[in-house]
């Protein structure tokens, strides 16, 4: 699903040129759950943001489902991202005054869906993450694990092909973290979602199908991609 060739990202800070990623190449299969590990400053989040279409490379190609998103204009990239990518954050980024239902519905408000269509999709997402009975609860009335499930439901409510997750279990206790990781594995295996997760936690990485390590903007190892995980 993802094919990256000689991807480089550089920017200038004062008189210094910083290169978070340098000529990185990587392939990721459809339905694969990939973990990215490495020390701070190794380029993990930069790579994640490139794959998600949040940032653009300085050079190289980045194809997702055969489309080189590195060549898209800013407006085209925004549209592509809204249709194909779901982003899961470490700290959930839920709106505290909104209910779980309303938080999940937010991305759909930017579409031309009817109210009935939005309701159907939100309820389906709530069911998928096991929170049907928490639809009318606000974030302060939910546990950390439940908040992350709401965040995942919000990320998948528009049925994206690709999910990117930045330390999705970093703020959770072990039991909640294991539950979230199990949900991510199910999304890959049962719903063909391709998932790229950045983590510092070896136990979280062990839940993925494959783990890659970055050092100074380059991959230390690159095993073959999993074409389709069942």
MOUR-V188974 format. One record per helix or strand of 3 or more residues. SS is the DSSP state (~ for helix, > for strand). FROM is the first residue (numbers start at 1). TO is the last residue. If there is no record, write none. Layout:
<<SS/FROM/TO> <SS/FROM/TO>>
//
This chain:
<<>/2/13> <>/16/28> <>/33/37> <~/44/51> <>/59/64> <~/69/71> <~/74/84> <>/85/88> <~/100/110> <~/115/128> <~/132/134> <~/139/141> <~/144/156> <>/162/166> <~/174/191> <>/194/198> <~/202/205> <>/210/215>>
//
